[in-house]
Amino acid sequence: MQFEFIDKALSFLYPRHCPICDELVKSGELIHSECQKKIRLISGSKCMKCGKQLGTQDDSEYCGDCVRVKHRFERNFGVFQYRSISGSIYKFKYMGRQEYADYYAHVTAQRLSKQIKKLGIEAIIPVPMYDKKKKQRGYNQAEVYAKKLARELRIEYRDDIIVRARPTLPMKKLDARGRRNNLKKAFNIVRNDVKFNCILIIDDIYTTGSTIDEIAHEFQMAGVENVYSLTLAIGQTT
């Protein structure tokens, strides 16, 4: 009830924008009904490892990428088809539209709450951002999304366990091998009391899974048995 009151107060003071067209929405709404129709959710047959939507005629368990690459994480879950929401995510990441996370988390909970809760997730942990970069941007979009989702799912949120220890190059400019090399020793566990057995890593976009793999490796070395991940959208894979 307290959170609902705060949300209503903030919506009154700072009118909410539609996460698709960016125009103002009515009080109590998260998105325009017409804009909702433009979004494509990941549905149907999915890769059992990365969560990518497979073709209607594809009866494989795994996509081509996951057949070739052995991932460290147990499974990734995705919500939106990237192309249908890429503009929204860009504004969310780079233009200060943190309020979009309310809509993202709401849809995520509607679509995946039952699956996530069956896994026995003990903590939701966002992919960390390098401190200098976070200060320049003003926020870490993965943290904003993860906090909202943790509240929706009523699962503990933690952003104090793992850090990005050094800056890395933009991943979109690198091939698969370059991504892996770029992320070596990029993350550090900063607590000695990691007692979770099952965690959920949160990021905005899944492309090759390199970032989640590296984070999963660090947690597995710290004794975490099962590392799952969830991304807002899944990009095109090769």
C-alpha positions in Angstrom: 0.0 0.0 0.0 2.8 2.4 0.8 4.5 1.8 -2.5 1.2 2.3 -4.4 0.7 5.7 -2.5 4.2 6.8 -3.5 3.7 5.8 -7.1 0.4 7.7 -7.3 2.1 10.8 -5.7 5.0 10.7 -8.1 2.7 10.2 -11.1 0.8 13.3 -10.0 4.0 15.4 -9.6 5.8 14.0 -12.6 3.3 12.9 -15.3 4.2 9.5 -16.8 5.2 9.1 -20.5 4.2 6.2 -22.7 7.1 3.8 -23.1 6.5 3.6 -26.9 5.4 7.0 -28.2 6.8 9.0 -25.2 3.6 11.1 -25.0 1.9 11.6 -21.6 -0.5 8.9 -20.4 -3.5 9.3 -18.2 -3.1 8.9 -14.4 -3.0 5.3 -13.5 -2.0 4.1 -17.0 1.5 2.8 -18.0 1.1 2.8 -21.8 -1.4 3.9 -24.4 -3.7 1.1 -25.6 -2.8 1.7 -29.2 0.9 1.6 -28.5 0.5 -1.6 -26.6 -0.5 -3.2 -29.9 2.8 -2.3 -31.5 4.8 -4.4 -29.0 5.8 -8.0 -29.7 6.3 -10.4 -26.8 8.5 -13.5 -27.0 6.1 -16.3 -27.4 5.7 -19.8 -28.9 8.6 -22.1 -29.2 11.7 -20.7 -27.4 15.4 -21.8 -27.1 15.6 -23.7 -23.8 18.9 -22.0 -22.9 18.8 -18.3 -24.1 15.1 -17.8 -24.4 15.2 -16.7 -28.0 11.9 -17.1 -30.0 12.4 -19.9 -32.5 10.7 -20.2 -35.9 7.2 -21.7 -36.1 8.6 -24.7 -38.0 11.6 -25.2 -35.8 11.2 -28.1 -33.3 14.7 -27.8 -31.9 15.3 -27.3 -28.2 18.1 -24.8 -28.7 18.8 -22.0 -31.2 21.9 -22.2 -33.5 24.0 -20.0 -31.1 23.3 -22.1 -28.0 24.1 -25.3 -30.0 27.6 -23.9 -30.7 28.3 -22.2 -27.3 28.3 -23.8 -23.9 26.8 -21.2 -21.5 27.5 -21.0 -17.8 24.0 -19.8 -16.8 21.2 -22.3 -16.4 18.7 -20.5 -18.6 17.7 -17.0 -19.7 14.2 -15.6 -19.9 13.2 -12.8 -22.2 10.1 -10.7 -22.4 10.0 -8.6 -25.6 11.2 -9.1 -29.1 14.0 -6.5 -29.4 13.0 -4.9 -32.7 9.5 -4.0 -31.4 10.8 -2.2 -28.4 14.3 -1.0 -29.3 13.4 2.6 -29.4 11.8 2.4 -26.0 14.9 0.8 -24.5 17.1 3.4 -26.0 15.2 6.2 -24.3 15.2 4.1 -21.1 18.9 3.7 -21.2 20.1 7.1 -22.5 17.4 9.7 -22.2 16.4 9.4 -18.5 13.1 7.6 -19.0 13.5 5.5 -15.8 9.7 5.5 -15.4 9.5 3.0 -18.3 10.7 0.4 -15.9 7.3 0.3 -14.2 5.7 -0.9 -17.4 8.6 -3.3 -18.2 8.4 -4.9 -14.7 4.6 -5.1 -14.8 4.6 -7.0 -18.1 7.5 -9.2 -17.0 5.7 -10.2 -13.8 2.5 -11.0 -15.8 4.4 -13.2 -18.2 7.0 -14.9 -16.1 6.2 -14.7 -12.4 5.0 -18.3 -12.2 8.1 -19.7 -14.0 10.5 -17.5 -11.9 8.9 -18.5 -8.6 9.1 -22.2 -9.4 12.9 -21.9 -9.7 13.2 -20.9 -6.1 15.0 -17.7 -6.8 16.5 -16.2 -3.6 17.8 -12.9 -4.9 17.5 -10.6 -8.0 20.8 -9.1 -9.0 21.3 -6.5 -11.8 24.3 -6.6 -14.1 26.6 -3.9 -12.6 27.8 -0.9 -14.4 31.3 0.6 -14.0 31.2 3.4 -11.4 32.5 6.2 -13.7 30.0 5.3 -16.4 27.2 5.1 -14.0 28.0 8.6 -12.7 28.1 9.9 -16.2 24.7 8.4 -17.1 23.2 9.1 -13.7 21.8 5.6 -13.2 22.2 1.9 -14.2 19.2 0.9 -16.3 19.6 -2.8 -15.2 19.4 -1.7 -11.6 16.2 0.4 -12.2 14.5 -2.5 -14.0 15.7 -5.1 -11.4 14.4 -3.0 -8.4 11.0 -2.7 -10.0 10.8 -6.4 -10.9 12.0 -7.5 -7.4 9.1 -5.5 -5.9 6.6 -7.0 -8.3 7.8 -10.5 -7.6 8.5 -9.9 -3.9 12.0 -11.3 -4.1 15.0 -9.9 -2.4 16.9 -7.3 -4.5 20.8 -7.1 -4.1 23.2 -4.8 -5.8 26.0 -5.0 -3.3 27.5 -8.4 -4.1 29.2 -8.0 -7.5 30.8 -5.0 -9.1 32.2 -4.2 -12.6 35.8 -3.8 -11.7 37.0 -2.1 -14.9 35.6 -0.4 -17.9 34.8 -2.5 -21.0 34.4 -1.7 -24.7 30.9 -1.4 -26.1 29.8 -5.0 -26.8 27.9 -4.2 -30.0 31.2 -3.4 -31.7 32.7 -6.8 -30.9 32.4 -10.3 -32.3 31.8 -13.3 -30.0 35.4 -13.9 -29.2 36.0 -10.2 -28.7 33.1 -10.0 -26.3 34.5 -12.9 -24.2 38.0 -11.3 -24.1 36.5 -7.9 -23.3 34.8 -9.3 -20.2 37.7 -11.3 -18.7 38.2 -10.2 -15.1 35.6 -7.4 -15.6 33.5 -8.5 -12.6 34.4 -9.1 -8.9 32.4 -10.5 -6.0 32.9 -8.1 -3.2 31.3 -10.0 -0.3 32.6 -13.0 1.5 29.1 -14.2 2.6 27.4 -15.1 -0.6 25.0 -17.7 0.8 22.4 -17.9 -2.0 21.9 -21.2 -3.9 19.7 -19.8 -6.7 19.9 -16.2 -8.1 18.4 -14.3 -11.1 20.7 -11.9 -13.0 18.9 -9.0 -14.7 20.0 -7.1 -17.8 18.2 -5.1 -20.5 19.2 -6.9 -23.7 20.4 -10.4 -24.5 22.6 -10.8 -27.6 25.2 -13.5 -27.1 25.1 -14.1 -23.4 28.8 -13.3 -22.8 28.1 -10.8 -20.0 25.8 -13.1 -18.1 28.2 -16.0 -18.6 31.0 -14.1 -17.0 28.9 -13.0 -14.1 27.5 -16.6 -13.7 31.1 -17.9 -13.5 32.0 -15.5 -10.7 28.9 -16.5 -8.7 29.6 -20.2 -9.3 33.1 -19.7 -8.0 31.6 -18.2 -4.9 29.4 -21.2 -4.3 26.1 -20.3 -6.0 24.7 -23.5 -7.5 22.1 -22.2 -9.9 22.4 -18.9 -11.9 19.5 -17.9 -14.0 19.0 -14.7 -16.0 16.2 -12.5 -17.3 16.5 -9.8 -19.9 14.0 -7.2 -21.0 14.5 -8.1 -24.7 16.4 -10.5 -26.8 18.3 -9.2 -29.8 19.0 -11.0 -33.0 21.4 -13.9 -32.8 23.5 -15.4 -35.5 
